[in-house]
Structures are given as structure tokens and as C-alpha cells.
Amino acid sequence: MRGRMSADASFQLALAGVQQSSHIFDALVDIGIHELHRAGDRSSFEPIYILQMIEKFAACGFESSAVLQMYHTAGLCLQKKGYSDTSLIDSLKNGEFGLQSDRPLLWLWRFSARQKKVVLSDYVSSASSISWDDIYHDTSKGLVVDIGCGCGVSLLNLSRITDKESADDISADIPAMKWSDYNFAGADLNLAMVEYANGVVSRQDLDETGRTHFFHLSALETLSNLQSYPGKIEMIMIQFPSPYRLSVEGTSGNSQLPSASTDGFMISKDVVEMVSKLLNDRGLLLFQTKCEDVAIHTKNLFLGTDKLECLPCIAPVQDIDHVYNQKQRRRPKRVEDWIKMCPETERAEGDIWSSRPLMPMMGRTETEVNCDHENVVVHRCLFSTKLR
């Protein structure tokens, strides 16, 4: 395999859910190292080719000494070619580059954005009750759950945070979370993404610690199964769910999206009720979206149960229109349409809406990273069960 072909093959195998036990990934990494030594210094082997190689290899979730050697070699090649991003070169040479880095996360976002959305009406359930003790080594540990997890990178990276990194975490909006003490469960309707995520688990030795697993389940099936989990549900995350269509006169909207907030939207009233019942003893719910109307609708749904409350943020959004003007120069068209429909509507501003990420850097989804790079405003809030 010449040039970038080993990276292309690795990524395709990762998407197919191939497990590390096949050892084919080790061979492909060795080929990648060989190709960088053979052709990396040539003028015809442009920096973009090297960048594409490291993005795809990192997106496969490799953490072996061989892949660190490949990243180091790639960093040296980029340095010799005078590539301008010195921070990227340093991260490659210092062994800090990986699935948590911006470039592979942006690659995953671009790939997943091109895929057809799996809607609930197309989903065929094959699930039976989850036998938690067969999946996790210690079910007395608290559980962190990501519903609609997509590629699963948020949980995959959170599960790798060490005790020291937990102690050094400066994100004070999330109450002290010792991530190394938890189990992690992701769920999504897209079987390919679930198999990809479980494949990464096998390559990062996460299956050896028995703390991380991904399920091909709907939101309601996931929540139903969580009722039997022996330990505490520490946190439920719902991040960037597919929004519903706005009923704007004269337009049909994106046909891949749910037709309305009450028809096909992942956060149904049943989901809201089950989440509020599962989160006891100050359990947390994290919600993030790019759509301001979805943010307000969802916040009001969860508060309507009278079992949850929003936690105040350290860096609240004071004026959301000012934020739009700063980042995007104007309000998005969807926001304009929404305000025309509901001119007196509540806005996503005030002490419960955070102007900065609520999760550690390692916990970012690929969508959140893309929003940051594209200056897209993200609406974030954190819920907790009410003190009685």
C-alpha cells in the first residue's frame, strides 16, 4: 500500500467495527510508518497527505507505541516542509496527538455529517434487557450515559481521563467528577456508529477495564434499561440531537429532520419523564444544541417535570444576540424564523446558559469541535435533581 492507502484502509475497517484482535490495524500502522520514511520528505508528498494520514489513523482510536512513533515521524516531516501549525507539530512529536485532538474530530464530523440520518421510524429494535454484570466489571460504579452518542468520542475520551487529569480539571461548572471512577454507556440508532465506537474500545484496551460500552438502542429503550443498572446514574448527556423542522410558511424544511417537536424528536415527553426519574441524589443532565428554539423547548420540557432544576453557570450568556453578532455577525436564519413566529419568546440567555463549554476538553463531541471552528453558537445548560 503506497501513500495514504494504509490510513484509508484503517478508517474503513474502523467504520466496519473491526476489533483490534484481528491485528490487521497493527500491520496498517507499520505500513504508514514505512510510507512516511519512504516518501514523507519528497516534495510530491504534500503536507495535506500527511495530515490526512494522521487524521484517519487517530480517528481509529489507536494508542500503541507504534502509532506514537508514526505521529512523531509525521511531525518531523511537516516540520521539514515548513508547515505553519507549530502547535500541531509539537503535539505529534510529543505524543499528545490522538482521538481527542481537533483534526481527527473534525474529520469524524465531516464524515458523519454526510451520512443519512437514521430516524426512529426506520429503526428496528432487536434489543433485549441488558445484562449489566456481563458488560461491566464493576456495576457498583456510577454510570455516565450519552444518549444519541453518534461516534461516541465524548465518552471514549472521558473514559481515558486519569485521576490527575480529573484533579486538574478547571471546568468548575460541572461539580467535581472523578471520571476514572465511572462506567460509561453510549446509545445510538445508527448501528454503524455504535460498531465503530465499540471497535475503538477494543483498540484502547477499554474492554480490559470493562468500563465502556455502546448500545444500538433508541432513547426510550436505553432509559428503560437504565432502571435496572445496579449503581447510581451519575450523569445523562443529550448532545446536539437532530432538531425538528420549524413550521415556516412557504417552506418544507429539511426532510431528514423530524416534522415537529412532538413528532419524531428524540426528546419526547416519555424521555423527559424517564430521565427525571432516573436522576436521583443530585444526578446531572447535560444538554447542548446549536438551535436556540430547541434549547428553550427542551429546557422547559425538563423543568416542567418539577423534579429537575437548572444550575447557574460561572460564565453565563448575558445577551444572546450580542453573542451571535460576535461569532456569526448576525442571527442564524432559523433563529430569525423562530422569532418571527414567536416574537415574545424566551431567549437562551441568563445565568443558566453557559457561554463556555461545561465539559472537560477531553469530553468534547466532534460536533462541538466543529461549532468552535466554524464560530457556531452552542446553547448549553446543566440540570440537577432538586433538593427535597
C-alpha positions as CSV (number, residue, x, y, z in Angstrom):
1,M,0.0,0.0,0.0
2,R,1.5,3.3,-1.1
3,G,1.0,6.8,0.1
4,R,-2.2,7.3,2.2
5,M,-3.8,4.0,1.4
6,S,-3.0,2.4,4.8
7,A,-4.8,5.2,6.6
8,D,-7.8,4.9,4.3
9,A,-8.0,1.2,4.8
10,S,-7.7,1.6,8.6
11,F,-10.5,4.1,8.7
12,Q,-12.8,1.9,6.6
13,L,-12.1,-1.1,8.8
14,A,-12.8,1.0,11.9
15,L,-16.1,2.1,10.5
16,A,-16.9,-1.6,9.8
17,G,-16.5,-2.3,13.5
18,V,-13.4,-4.5,13.1
19,Q,-11.9,-5.3,16.5
20,Q,-8.3,-5.0,17.5
21,S,-7.9,-8.7,18.0
22,S,-7.6,-9.1,14.2
23,H,-4.1,-7.4,14.4
24,I,-4.7,-6.0,10.9
25,F,-4.5,-2.5,12.4
26,D,-1.0,-3.1,13.7
27,A,0.1,-4.0,10.2
28,L,-1.5,-0.9,8.7
29,V,0.2,1.3,11.2
30,D,3.6,-0.3,10.3
31,I,2.8,0.4,6.6
32,G,2.0,4.0,7.5
33,I,5.4,4.4,9.3
34,H,7.2,2.9,6.3
35,E,5.5,5.2,3.8
36,L,6.3,8.3,5.9
37,H,10.0,7.2,5.9
38,R,9.9,6.3,2.2
39,A,8.1,9.3,0.8
40,G,7.4,11.8,3.6
41,D,10.3,14.1,2.7
42,R,9.5,14.2,-1.0
43,S,8.1,17.5,-2.4
44,S,5.4,15.5,-4.2
45,F,4.2,14.1,-0.8
46,E,2.4,17.3,0.2
47,P,1.6,18.3,3.8
48,I,-2.1,17.7,3.2
49,Y,-1.3,14.0,2.5
50,I,0.4,13.7,5.9
51,L,-2.4,15.5,7.6
52,Q,-5.0,13.2,6.1
53,M,-3.0,10.1,7.2
54,I,-2.7,11.2,10.8
55,E,-6.4,12.3,10.9
56,K,-7.6,8.9,9.8
57,F,-5.3,6.9,11.9
58,A,-6.2,9.0,15.0
59,A,-9.9,8.6,14.2
60,C,-9.4,4.8,14.5
61,G,-8.6,5.3,18.2
62,F,-5.0,4.0,18.2
63,E,-2.9,4.4,21.3
64,S,0.0,2.0,20.7
65,S,3.7,2.8,20.8
66,A,3.8,2.2,17.1
67,V,1.2,4.9,16.3
68,L,3.0,7.3,18.6
69,Q,6.1,6.6,16.5
70,M,4.2,7.3,13.3
71,Y,2.8,10.6,14.7
72,H,6.4,11.6,15.7
73,T,7.6,10.9,12.2
74,A,4.7,12.8,10.7
75,G,5.6,15.8,12.9
76,L,9.2,15.7,11.7
77,C,8.1,15.5,8.1
78,L,5.7,18.5,8.5
79,Q,8.5,20.5,10.3
80,K,10.9,19.9,7.4
81,K,8.3,21.0,4.9
82,G,7.8,24.3,6.8
83,Y,4.2,23.6,7.8
84,S,2.9,26.6,9.7
85,D,1.0,25.0,12.6
86,T,3.8,24.5,15.1
87,S,1.3,23.5,17.9
88,L,0.2,20.6,15.8
89,I,3.7,19.6,15.1
90,D,4.6,19.7,18.7
91,S,1.6,17.6,19.7
92,L,2.6,15.0,17.1
93,K,6.3,14.9,18.3
94,N,5.4,14.9,22.0
95,G,2.9,12.1,21.9
96,E,-0.1,14.4,22.7
97,F,-2.0,13.8,19.4
98,G,-4.9,11.4,19.2
99,L,-8.6,10.9,19.1
100,Q,-9.1,13.9,21.4
101,S,-7.4,16.3,19.0
102,D,-9.2,18.7,16.8
103,R,-8.2,17.4,13.4
104,P,-9.4,13.8,13.8
105,L,-12.6,15.0,15.5
106,L,-13.3,17.4,12.6
107,W,-12.6,14.6,10.2
108,L,-15.2,12.4,12.0
109,W,-17.7,15.3,11.9
110,R,-17.3,15.8,8.2
111,F,-17.8,12.1,7.7
112,S,-20.8,11.7,9.9
113,A,-22.4,14.9,8.5
114,R,-22.5,13.2,5.1
115,Q,-24.3,10.2,6.4
116,K,-28.1,9.7,6.0
117,K,-29.8,10.3,9.4
118,V,-31.3,7.2,11.0
119,V,-34.8,8.2,12.1
120,L,-36.9,6.4,14.8
121,S,-39.4,5.2,12.2
122,D,-36.7,3.3,10.3
123,Y,-35.2,1.8,13.5
124,V,-36.0,-1.9,14.1
125,S,-35.5,-2.9,17.7
126,S,-33.6,-6.1,18.3
127,A,-32.8,-5.4,21.9
128,S,-33.5,-7.5,25.0
129,S,-32.8,-6.5,28.5
130,I,-29.2,-5.5,29.2
131,S,-27.3,-7.8,31.5
132,W,-25.2,-5.1,33.1
133,D,-22.9,-7.5,35.0
134,D,-21.9,-9.3,31.7
135,I,-20.7,-6.0,30.3
136,Y,-19.2,-4.0,33.1
137,H,-16.6,-5.5,35.5
138,D,-18.0,-3.5,38.5
139,T,-21.6,-2.3,38.3
140,S,-21.4,-0.6,41.7
141,K,-19.6,2.2,39.9
142,G,-21.6,5.3,38.9
143,L,-22.7,5.4,35.2
144,V,-22.2,8.3,32.7
145,V,-24.7,7.9,29.8
146,D,-24.6,9.6,26.4
147,I,-28.0,9.2,24.6
148,G,-27.7,9.7,20.8
149,C,-23.9,9.4,21.1
150,G,-23.1,9.3,17.4
151,C,-19.5,8.3,17.0
152,G,-19.2,8.1,20.8
153,V,-16.0,10.2,21.1
154,S,-17.2,12.2,24.1
155,L,-17.4,9.0,26.2
156,L,-14.4,7.4,24.6
157,N,-12.3,10.3,25.6
158,L,-13.8,10.9,29.0
159,S,-13.2,7.3,29.9
160,R,-9.5,7.8,29.3
161,I,-9.1,10.8,31.7
162,T,-6.7,9.9,34.6
163,D,-7.0,10.7,38.2
164,K,-4.5,13.5,37.8
165,E,-6.4,15.0,34.9
166,S,-9.6,14.8,36.9
167,A,-7.9,16.8,39.7
168,D,-6.5,19.3,37.3
169,D,-9.9,19.8,35.5
170,I,-10.7,23.6,35.7
171,S,-14.2,23.3,34.4
172,A,-16.0,24.4,37.6
173,D,-19.5,24.3,36.1
174,I,-19.5,20.5,36.4
175,P,-19.3,19.6,40.0
176,A,-16.2,17.6,40.9
177,M,-16.3,14.5,38.7
178,K,-13.6,11.8,39.1
179,W,-14.1,10.3,35.6
180,S,-11.7,7.4,36.3
181,D,-14.2,6.1,38.8
182,Y,-17.2,5.7,36.5
183,N,-18.6,3.4,33.9
184,F,-19.7,4.8,30.5
185,A,-22.6,3.8,28.3
186,G,-23.4,5.3,24.9
187,A,-26.5,4.6,22.8
188,D,-27.5,5.5,19.2
189,L,-29.9,4.5,16.4
190,N,-27.0,4.3,13.9
191,L,-25.6,0.7,14.1
192,A,-22.5,1.7,12.1
193,M,-21.6,4.4,14.6
194,V,-22.2,2.0,17.6
195,E,-19.9,-0.7,16.0
196,Y,-17.3,2.0,15.2
197,A,-17.3,3.1,18.9
198,N,-17.1,-0.4,20.3
199,G,-14.2,-1.1,17.9
200,V,-12.3,1.9,19.3
201,V,-12.9,0.4,22.8
202,S,-11.1,-2.7,21.7
203,R,-8.2,-0.7,20.4
204,Q,-7.8,1.4,23.5
205,D,-7.9,-1.5,25.9
206,L,-11.1,-0.1,27.4
207,D,-12.7,-3.5,27.2
208,E,-9.9,-4.8,29.5
209,T,-11.1,-2.4,32.2
210,G,-14.7,-3.2,31.5
211,R,-15.9,0.4,31.9
212,T,-17.1,1.5,28.4
213,H,-19.7,0.1,26.0
214,F,-22.0,1.3,23.3
215,F,-25.5,0.0,22.6
216,H,-27.7,0.0,19.4
217,L,-30.8,1.3,21.2
218,S,-33.4,4.1,21.0
219,A,-33.5,6.7,23.7
220,L,-36.5,5.1,25.4
221,E,-35.0,1.6,25.3
222,T,-31.8,3.0,26.8
223,L,-33.6,4.7,29.6
224,S,-35.8,1.7,30.3
225,N,-32.7,-0.5,30.7
226,L,-31.0,2.1,32.9
227,Q,-33.7,1.4,35.5
228,S,-32.1,-1.9,36.3
229,Y,-28.5,-0.6,36.5
230,P,-27.2,-1.6,40.0
231,G,-25.1,1.6,40.6
232,K,-26.0,5.3,40.5
233,I,-26.7,7.1,37.3
234,E,-24.2,10.0,37.7
235,M,-24.9,11.9,34.5
236,I,-27.0,11.7,31.4
237,M,-25.9,13.7,28.4
238,I,-28.0,14.7,25.4
239,Q,-25.7,16.5,23.0
240,F,-26.7,18.0,19.7
241,P,-29.8,15.9,18.9
242,S,-31.2,16.3,15.4
243,P,-33.5,19.3,15.6
244,Y,-37.1,19.3,14.4
245,R,-38.4,21.3,11.5
246,L,-39.8,24.8,12.1
247,S,-43.2,25.3,10.6
248,V,-42.3,28.3,8.5
249,E,-45.0,29.3,5.9
250,G,-43.9,28.6,2.3
251,T,-41.1,26.1,3.2
252,S,-41.0,22.4,3.8
253,G,-37.7,22.3,5.7
254,N,-35.1,19.5,5.8
255,S,-37.0,16.3,5.0
256,Q,-34.5,14.3,7.1
257,L,-35.5,16.1,10.3
258,P,-38.5,15.2,12.5
259,S,-41.6,17.1,11.3
260,A,-42.2,18.7,14.6
261,S,-41.1,18.8,18.3
262,T,-43.9,16.4,19.1
263,D,-43.4,14.1,16.1
264,G,-40.1,12.1,15.9
265,F,-37.9,14.5,18.0
266,M,-35.7,12.4,20.3
267,I,-36.6,14.3,23.4
268,S,-40.2,13.2,23.8
269,K,-42.3,13.7,26.9
270,D,-41.7,10.0,27.8
271,V,-38.0,10.5,27.5
272,V,-38.2,13.6,29.8
273,E,-40.2,11.7,32.4
274,M,-37.9,8.7,32.4
275,V,-34.8,10.9,32.7
276,S,-36.2,12.8,35.6
277,K,-37.0,9.5,37.4
278,L,-33.5,8.1,36.8
279,L,-31.6,11.0,38.1
280,N,-31.6,10.8,41.9
281,D,-29.3,12.2,44.6
282,R,-28.2,15.2,42.6
283,G,-27.6,13.3,39.4
284,L,-26.8,15.6,36.4
285,L,-28.2,16.1,33.0
286,L,-26.1,17.9,30.4
287,F,-27.9,19.3,27.3
288,Q,-26.3,21.0,24.3
289,T,-27.7,22.2,20.9
290,K,-26.9,24.5,18.1
291,C,-30.6,25.6,17.8
292,E,-31.9,28.2,20.2
293,D,-35.5,27.3,19.8
294,V,-34.6,23.6,20.6
295,A,-32.7,24.8,23.6
296,I,-35.7,26.7,25.0
297,H,-38.2,23.9,24.2
298,T,-36.1,21.2,25.8
299,K,-35.3,23.3,28.9
300,N,-38.9,23.9,29.5
301,L,-39.8,20.2,29.0
302,F,-37.3,19.1,31.7
303,L,-38.2,21.9,34.1
304,G,-41.9,21.0,33.6
305,T,-41.4,17.7,35.5
306,D,-40.8,19.8,38.7
307,K,-38.1,17.2,39.6
308,L,-35.1,19.0,37.9
309,E,-33.6,22.4,38.2
310,C,-31.1,24.3,36.1
311,L,-27.7,25.0,37.8
312,P,-26.3,28.5,37.4
313,C,-23.2,28.9,35.3
314,I,-20.0,30.6,36.1
315,A,-19.8,32.3,32.7
316,P,-23.5,32.9,31.7
317,V,-24.7,34.3,28.4
318,Q,-25.8,37.9,29.1
319,D,-27.1,38.8,25.7
320,I,-27.5,36.1,23.1
321,D,-27.9,38.4,20.2
322,H,-24.6,40.0,21.1
323,V,-23.0,36.6,21.1
324,Y,-24.5,35.9,17.6
325,N,-23.1,39.3,16.4
326,Q,-19.7,38.5,17.8
327,K,-19.4,35.0,16.4
328,Q,-21.6,34.8,13.3
329,R,-22.1,38.6,12.6
330,R,-25.9,38.0,12.6
331,R,-28.6,35.7,14.0
332,P,-28.9,32.4,12.1
333,K,-31.9,32.2,9.7
334,R,-33.5,29.5,11.9
335,V,-33.4,31.9,14.8
336,E,-34.9,34.7,12.7
337,D,-37.7,32.5,11.6
338,W,-38.4,31.3,15.1
339,I,-38.6,34.9,16.5
340,K,-40.9,35.9,13.7
341,M,-43.2,33.0,14.6
342,C,-42.9,33.7,18.4
343,P,-41.9,37.4,18.8
344,E,-42.4,37.3,22.6
345,T,-40.4,34.1,23.1
346,E,-38.0,33.4,25.9
347,R,-34.3,33.5,24.8
348,A,-31.3,31.4,25.7
349,E,-29.7,33.9,27.9
350,G,-29.3,34.4,31.6
351,D,-27.4,32.6,34.4
352,I,-28.5,29.0,33.4
353,W,-27.0,29.3,29.8
354,S,-23.2,28.9,29.7
355,S,-21.1,30.9,27.4
356,R,-18.3,28.4,27.6
357,P,-18.0,24.6,27.4
358,L,-19.4,22.8,30.5
359,M,-17.4,19.6,30.0
360,P,-13.6,19.0,30.1
361,M,-11.8,19.4,26.8
362,M,-11.4,15.6,26.6
363,G,-15.2,15.3,26.7
364,R,-15.9,17.3,23.5
365,T,-18.0,15.8,20.8
366,E,-17.0,16.1,17.1
367,T,-20.0,18.5,16.6
368,E,-18.8,20.8,19.5
369,V,-15.3,21.0,18.0
370,N,-16.8,21.8,14.6
371,C,-19.0,24.5,16.1
372,D,-15.9,26.1,17.7
373,H,-14.0,26.1,14.4
374,E,-17.0,27.5,12.4
375,N,-17.9,30.1,15.1
376,V,-21.3,28.5,15.6
377,V,-23.1,29.4,18.8
378,V,-23.8,26.4,21.2
379,H,-26.5,26.7,23.8
380,R,-25.6,24.7,26.9
381,C,-27.3,24.1,30.2
382,L,-26.9,21.8,33.1
383,F,-29.7,20.3,35.2
384,S,-29.7,18.5,38.5
385,T,-32.3,16.9,40.6
386,K,-34.0,19.2,43.1
387,L,-33.1,19.0,46.8
388,R,-36.2,17.9,48.7
